């Protein structure tokens, strides 16, 4: 039983470490992303109906 639980604990810890690493990589990528050269602004006043 101890070996089985130790195996699962190792797998769970590895999965958590992988998720943390991916999240850190995503955050770093967003931080390094250059600012866009242009942006699109929507009209003020809310959504407009298309007829």
N, C-alpha and C positions, 0 to 999 in steps of 0.2 A: 504493500500500500504506500509506504513512504516513497519508494522509487517512482511509482505512478504519479503521485502528487508532485514530487520534485520535477518530473518531466513536464507536467502541465504548467507548473509555476514558471519554469524556464521558457516555455512557449509563450505564455501570457506576457512575461517581462520582455521578451524579444519583440512581440507584436506592439507593445506599448512604446518601446524604444524606436521601432520603425515608424510608427505614427508620429511621434514627436520629431523625428528627423525630417520626415516629409513636410510637416507643418512648418518647421524652421526653414527648410528650403523654399517653400512657397512664400513665406513672409519675406525672405531675403530677395527672392525674385521680384516681388511687388515693390520692395524698397528700391531696388536697382532699376526698375522699369523707367525709361525716359519719359518725360512729360510729352503729351501729344502735341503735335504741331498745330492742330486745330480742334475745336469742339463744336458740337451741335447744341444749340439752345432751343428749347421748346417755347412756344408762345405762352405768355402769361395768361391767366384766366381759366385754366383748367382744360379738360379734354374738349375737343370739338367733334361734332357729329359729321360724318361723311354721308352725303345724300346721293 
